[in-house]
Amino acid sequence: MEDVAYDQQKVALVFDMTERALEQKDHLEILLERLTVLETINKESPNLEAKMKAIVDKVAKEIPSALLQEIELSEAVRKQIIEAAHELDSLV
């Protein structure tokens, strides 16, 4: 009878080890994915500085022109509102 209990212990041990290995596999896949991302970032780091500079330069040119367009548009709308108010005032 002890042989059967011993075999059951072996089966339980193998089952437990297999279950833990499967759990570790998920963790290892997550770690591998994160390490791959870090490796990519590390490889791209020289390019990142140039990309950031290009973005800053582009934004520095686009924001002032967009601001001027917004000012012109709001000024035109303001004039239309004033004209409409004068027209209403003249009708009354």
Buried (B, 14 or more C-beta within 10 A) or exposed (E): EEEEEEEEEEEEEEEEEEEEEEEEEEEEEEEEEEEEEEEEEEEEEEEEEEEEEEEEEEEEEEEEEEEEEEEEEEEEEEEEEEEEEEEEEEEE
